[in-house]
Amino acid sequence: MSKAARLLLLLVISTSLCSAQTALIQEEFAIGASDLLDINVLGAPDFCRQVRVTGSGIINMPFLGKIPVRGLTPLQLQEKLADMLEPDYVKDPQVSVVVKEPYSRMYSVVGAVVKPGQYPMDHPITLVNAIANAGGLNFTKVGDIALIERSYRPIQEQTVDSISEAKTGEEKPDLRQQIEVNLKKLLFEGDMSYDIQIMPGDVINIPVRETTSIYIIGDVNRPGPFDFPVDTGITLSRALAIAGGPTRTSKLGETAFIRQHPDGTIERSTLDLDKILKGKHPDMAMQPNDMIYVPGSVKKSFGWALLESIPGALTWRFIR
């Protein structure tokens, strides 16, 4: 099964699991600044309206005035409004509060995804949901892990800490935590224990995989650096094919091969690439940072200018 197909399957499973927990988790999230609330009171249209929470955590309701709501769950606000309405305004009030635009419940996805950015959390989601909302993984760049930076704490802990700070005057230390998720376990082995729930304020970082290059230059149709496929490796003939193959003026029998070893030493040899392509000589496996130079009938053949940009000791002087 392809990576994309596996991600789609996990998304369907994860969405089903989330739907069963929506009501419970929704109640645990606190109302915050800039949230848009849909408030309805059965049989009392004057109190039915959409209101935006101010930056200081307050809403303004007719007859009731300014009401602090930040830190309350929708259920707690329903109970608070019911107490304020009864008995002066509404008898036995039936109040519902729905967070229509949960701007205080934003999470971010950055790194190797198609559409990095901030997203509102209008219902409970998991890591697979969050990745899907960001357009999916960029499989040409994605690494093996996801890092989630979290500062969210349940409302009960926030309330206890607020009371403690008021009594002692001491602020609680920053309780941010970083969670590492093995994407291979999640996406390839289907281990749903890695599909963790995302919380408001989470920053999901899908680190871009560090890439190394090989260089195919000279008389080839598309000279340049190419990403080295770490997972599968690549042979010399395959690398030449990716570079568009040789041109009509190339001298395949005089192909230069340059490899820089970890200790800084340079290995240089001449290959008969024509015989390798015809199967008369064995193909060879390339390594990161290897360079293949295919000379041509003119001194400055295609790709010559790229030599100046090759890192380290791999410069033009090694192929002269």
Buried (B, 14 or more C-beta within 10 A) or exposed (E): EEBEEBBBBBBEBBBEBBEEEEEEBBEEBBBBBBBBBBBBBEEBEEBBBEBBBBEEBBBEBEEBEEBEBBBBBBBBBBBBBBEBBEEEBBEEBEBBBBBEBBBBBBBBBBBBBEEBEEBBBEBBBBBBBBBBBBEBBBBEBBBEBBBBBBEBBEBEEBEEBEEEEEEEEEEBEEEEEEEEBBBEBBBEEBEBEBBBBBBBBBBBBBBBBEBEBBBBBBBBEEBBBBBBBEEEEBBBBBBBBBBBBBBEEBBBEBBBBBBBEEEEEEEEEEBBBBEBBEEEEEEEEBBBBBBBBBBBEEEEBBBBEBBEEBEEEBBBEBBE
